[in-house]
Amino acid sequence: MVGFRGLTIGPRDPVTEALGSGLGGVILFDRDRSKPTRNVKSPAQPKALTTPARAAASGGVLVAIDQEGGRVSRLKPAQGFPATRSQAVIGATGDPNQAFEAGRDMGATMANAGIDLDLAPVVDVDVNPENPAIGALERSFSADPTVVAAMAEAEIRGLHAQGVRAAIKHFPGLGSASANTDFDDVDVTRTWTDAELDPYRALFAAGLPDAVMSGHIVNDAFDPGVPASLSPATIEGLLREQLGWTGVVVTDDLGAEAIAGRYRRDEAIALAIEAGNDLLLFANQTIYVPDLAALVIEAIAGHVESGRIAEARLDQSIERLDRLAVGIALE
């Protein structure tokens, strides 16, 4: 899944060609570091972008966005979209009905824009309120894991009421961090606690999430020195075997500094697949590469040809992604 620039796409655009070659999805942004307007300009415009994207795809395609509410919202009032409240503000009410209504309303906005996967809600526990990636941005529902789980459950039900799927994040827990993986290496070994898994346990028991986003945090309790998103011990071991998750796992942005600053892109791709991720996310923001999707597809094919990645491993992910895409289409 890649990000790209443009309010429209044409038949010869690199992203269009990649969609015809098996690209799994696209992620939309309102802006990036060099483009004040990237994919979103007005309420009517995204549908005119997402419709041809779907038509160009060789198979099922996911159209995703980060629409958490509050400061992390790509569909903003400045562009004519409804105002949203942050997860922290909603969590402080203690009323799951408000979380449901928020999910329902955001879901309606996304569905009208042709978006079917919300990379939200955040289920990180607000362990460190000064965390620049979570607490300081009001992205967590609460410092209480029980409240986080209840609010996230209600919000996901609201999203589902509009046919929008939810990817909870950032596994196995970013709430205690003191830095942002977009810009730094982040190690939570000394601050993370098992209670940060409680929202995942509760939501899995309820059968609600559609996907889980793996975070780039390092936690030596699971895999010393290795970011969770590239760690088989964390994805296959903890998430799948211990917690029982059988659905889609999507990486956080593999262009983030926590990954790009340590690994070459082709190596990160191989490690992410080996770890057990199904969908590799490249936001394509820091350094924009127009043909990034084609380069990633080429890299995956190269890993298969070399024998490093087995076709059977890719088939596992394709089956999970097909189930997710079909579920969206039917609703």
Buried (B, 14 or more C-beta within 10 A) or exposed (E): BBBBBBBEBEEEBBBBBBBBBBBBBBBBBBBBEEBEBBBBBEBEBBEBBBEBBBEBBEEBBBBBBBBBBBEBBBBBEEBEBEEBBBBBBBBBEEBBEBBBBBBBBBBBBBBBBBBBBBBBBBBBBBBBEEBBBBBEBBBBBBBBBEBBBBBBBBBBBBBBBBBBBBBBBBBBBBBBBBBBBBBBBBBBBEBBBEBBBBBBBBBBEEEBBBBBBBBBBBBEBBBEEBBBBBBBBBBBBBBBEEBEBEBBBBBBBBBBBBBBEBBEBBBBBBBBBBBBBBBBBBBBBBEBBBBBBBBBBEBBBBBBEEEEBEEEBBEEBBEBBEBBBEBBEEE
